[in-house]
Amino acid sequence: MKKLIEVCSLVLAGKNGKGIIGKLKEKHHISIIVISTIDEMDKKLDLFEFGADDHIMKPFYNEGL
């Protein structure tokens, strides 16, 4: 079985990234990596409650990936 991964920014034109995470999780068996500028721990933890599987802080550098 293939594992699908979605990389999602929380800032999307006319969309709510947090809502998109929930909708993707409802419809698909998918892993979601959120890219954002969120640096507060409580807000990062909220991402996981919304269904995110991982978080990458912007800006990021190839060496950090």
N, C-alpha and C positions, 0 to 999 in steps of 0.2 A: 504494500500500500504506500502511495506517495504521501509525503508530509508537505502540506502547504504552509507557506510563511507569508504573512502580509507585513510590510513595513509601513507604518502609518504615522504621519505628522498630526499633531492635535490642532494645528492651524490650517484649516482647509477653507477655500473660498465658499462661503454660504453653507458650510456644513459644521456639525459639532463632532469633533474627533472622538470624544468619549461615547457619544451615541452610536457612532459607526462601529466602534469596538464591540459593543453589545450586540448589534445587528449581525455583524460578521460571525460572532461566536454562536448565535442562535441558528444561523443557516448553514454553517460549514464547520467541519472539524479542522481547525486552523490554528496555527500559532501566530501571535501578533507581537511585533516589536514596535514600541512607540518611540519616536524621535521627538524630543521636545527640549525647551529651555528650562523646564521645571527643575529647581534645585532644592526645594523644601521637601524634607523627608516625608511629612504627612501627605503632601500632594502626590509624591511618587508612589506611596503605598496605596493611595486611592486608585491609581492606574491599574493596579493588580486586582482591586475589587471590581473594577469595570470589566476585567477580563484580559488585560494585557499579560503577556508571558515574560516580557523583558522590557527594559527601558535603556535608551542611549541618549545621553545628554548632548545637546548642541552647544557650542560647536564641537565637532568630534574630528579626530585625526586618524588617518589610516593605521598608524602605529598602535592606536588604542583599540582597534577592532581586532 
